[in-house]
Amino acid sequence: MKIAFIGDIVGRPGRKIIKQHLENIRREFKIDAVIANAENASHGFGLTVKNCQELLNSGIDIITGGNHSFDKKGEMFILLDTKPVLRPDNYPKGLPGSGCKIFEINGEKLAVINLMGQFAMPTVENPFNWAISLVDELEKKEVKNIFVDFHGEATSEKRVIFTMLKGRVSGVCGTHTHVGTDDLQVVDGTAYLTDIGLTGCRDNIIGMDSKIPIEKATTGIGGHFSIPSNCKTILQLMIIDIKDGKAVDCFKLKKYCNKSDIIKTEAIFD
């Protein structure tokens, strides 16, 4: 089974570059399933029913979320009930939806776990204890192929979850910061990347127009963040080849809007 993960799709520019290139990438690299974090896919905050369907039509199979999952609450309630959409599983009890689901991919089971960190994030249950409990249950069900999207601000939290789960899950990838890290590796059969980085505008501030972030940084007074109408974009994917629950190959792809080639970075096997 070969899966791909796209992180932090930001607004229309992110959706556009996915629509332009994802299907070709799926064919070229023989990808069986694409997972994507899309909590910023609609105007940078949340996900609408319309934009969710656009992403599914563009080649994405499973959608994860984070601290912006419920920014468009009414539409997210619908999506969690009707589409292959997850939200962090460790949100407080009482919310609709789930952050741990098992999918059938070419006759094999793939479990996708979506968790959110604690530092500088909304109130959630302890993600580390939560993760162990989820993986324990999946192992009882004999589900071997397990991918974790850990949505967190702190790189240390992402490293903790990887260290706790390595050897037990197929892959762990961080989202939320919109800034890609350079630590792609495979340890004990678990692929890991601290943060995949955004898919969307790359020539401003984490996918958003620069004006308001600069005003907030220099004056302390914020405003409404917006998505640029014109920008240079990037599509970033982490691809994992999984056999019997273990990552046997892993690499990252970067597709720039103004470059014809795709940049491929191989993981380090430790």
Phi, psi and omega in degrees: 000130178242120181243156176234151178229130176245136184245143171049068173289120186250106172063194182299320179301323177293316179296323183294314183291330174294314180299325182286327193233342189295317182299320177294320178295319177303315181292313184298320184257009175053053182275131182272328182208142178242126175252141181215137173275119188233029181289348177247014191285340181250101179059020177091350185219104178088189184216128177266164177299316181298312182290329175298313180295324177300317179293319178296322178290339182271000176116005176269138183257324187223136183241133177248174184219203183186218185290344177258009183305322187255020177297326173248073194305310184299318180289324178294322177303318179295314183296319181295334182269338190236344186235165178284064184242131178248160169229162182310127186291336184267017166301154178304150181299150177111344178276150177289164175086185185209159175241019176214111181223151178254129181242152177263116181237108180050044177083000178245153177270134174233121175263132176246126179247131177241118180231158178235140179287177185257327185290124177057033181232169176299166180297125177218165173288159180305114186288337184285311175295323180298317181297316180300318179297318179296315181293322176303314181294320179294322178294325176297328179274004179061035174269116185263326183273109186227127176240139182240123168261111180256110185266104186208154178281319187271125176297328180296322178297321179294321178292324178297313183296322177296314182297324179289328188255353183299138185088346182247339179234163184278328182198149174227127177225136179271149174225176172111319186283341183070006181243117183290145178252163187247054183225036180295125184207165173231123181229126179053035177082008178246120176280145184214139171214127184299317175207131182287333184087161185287161165241114185155212181293134182244357187250033180214229181238107182042043175089354182255155173304141190284338190303305185291316176302322178291318178299318180294321181291327186264337183241342184084357181253123183265190179193195182276119176288140180228162179263130178299145177282332177228131181195168171272133187244165178218144172243124183237132181226141169255125183243130183235127173264119187246132173228122179054040176086353184251142175283116180257348175204149180203136176206164178244141177245141172234125175244115178267144184297330185254019177234138182281331183268167176250130179273127182243129178239123181278148176284153171273130176265116181252000000 
